[in-house]
Amino acid sequence: MRLNRSTDIGLRVLMLAAARSGDLLTIEGLASAVAVPRSHLAKVVQRLQHLGLLETVRGRNGGVRLAAGASEASVGGLVRDLEGDTEVVECGGDVPCPLNAGCRLRGALRAAQEAFYASLDPITIGDLAAPPVRQVLLTLS
C-alpha cells in the first residue's frame, strides 16, 4: 500500500501542528519544513481545515494551528478521508481488465487495504507527535 503524496504531506503537517500545539505556523514555514512547494501545501492545508483538523487565522500575523480535538483524531480515519475511494489496483479504465468478471484478486486486495487502515485506527494524531518525535519536530523551528 502506498499513500498518495497529499496524504503524506497532510500527516506531516498535522504532526508538526500537534507538536507545536497552540502555535500559529505559517504556510511558508510548513512548506519549508516538509520540503514541498507552497502552492501544494496550501491545498493540503485547505483540505485539513475542511476536515476540521486545522484552524486557520487570516491576516498579517496569521497562520494555521491544530484545531481543538484534532489531536484525538484517528490516523486510520484520516488516511481513509485523504485517500478517498481509491483501490490498490485499477480494474476498470479505458481498457478494463479481461479477468474482471471472475477475479478474486481485487477483493483480496480490498481486504488487505482495509486491514491496513484498521491497523491505523487506534493511532491518533497526538500519538504521532509524542516524544521522541516531538523533540525532533521542535528542532525544525
N, C-alpha and C positions, 0 to 999 in steps of 0.2 A: 504494500500500500504506500503510495506516495502522495503527500499533501500538495495542493497547489501553492504557488508562491504567495498568493494573497493570504491564505490561511497561516502559513509560516510567519509572515510579517505581522499578522494580527496577533498571534500568540506572543511574539516577541514584544510588541508594543504593550500588550496587557501585562506582561511580566515586568517591564520597565515601570509602567504606571503603578503597579501593585507594590513594587519595591520602593517607589518614591511616593507612597501613599499621601494624598493631600496636596502634593506639589503640583504646580502647573508646569507641564512640559510643552515646549514649542514643537511645531511640526518640523522645523529645521533641525532642532536638536535630536528629535526622534529619527529623522531620516538619516542623519549622520551616524547615530548610534547603531542602527540596523543596516546601514550601508545600502540604502535604496534611494531612488530618485524621489524628490519631494512630492511630485505630482502623483506618483503611485501610492506613496504613503498617505497622502491626503484622502484618496479614495478608500483606502482600508480604514482609516480613522473615521470617515463618514459612515461606513458600514457598521463599525463597532459602536458608534454613537446611536445609530438607528436601532441596534440590538439592545440598547440600554446599558452598555458596559463602560462607555466613556462619556464624560461630561465635557462639553466644550465651553470655553469662555472667550467671547469675542473682544476685540479691541486691541489697543496698543500693547497692553501687558497681558494679553490673553494666552490661551494655550489649551491643553487637554489634561484631564486627570481621570483617575478611576472613579466611576460612578459609585454611589452608595450601594452596598450589597454585591457589587461585581466580584469582589474577592471570593465570594462563595459560589460563583457560577461554575458549573461543571465543564471541564475541558472537553469531555465527550460530546455534550450537548452543543457546545460552541463549535467544535470541529464539524459536527453534522450541519449546523446552520451555515457555516462558511463554505463548506464543500458542496452543499446543495444536494441534488438528486443524482449526482454523478455515480457511475458504476466503475468498477475496476477495469472492465473491458467494454468496448463499444460493439454491440452485436448488430446494430442497425446501420444507418447511414446511407450514403449514395448506393453502395453495393452491399446489401445485407449479407451476413454470413450464411452460407448454404447449409450449415449444421443447426441453424437457429431453431427449427421446429422440434428437434429431438435432443437438443443439447442439455446436458446436466452440469456443464462447467459453469455456466452463468449463475445458476442457483447456488453452487458451492462457493463461488467467489463472493456472491452477495452475503452469504452466511459468514464467511471469513471477514468481510468488511464490517459487518455488524458486530462481530466479536472484537474486532479492533476498537471500534467506537465504545463498546461496552467496557473494555478494559480501561478506557479513559474516563468513564462516567464518574467514578468515585474521587477523581483528582480535581481539585479546584484551582482557580487562578491564584488564590492565596498560597496554595501548596507550592506552586511553581516559583513563587517569589521568596519562599522561606530560605533561611541560611542553609548552605553557604552561597546559593545563587544570589541572594540579596546582597551579600558583600561584594561579589563580582560586579553586579549591576550598578551598585553605588559608586564604583570607581569610574564609571563612564561619564560622570558629570563633571 
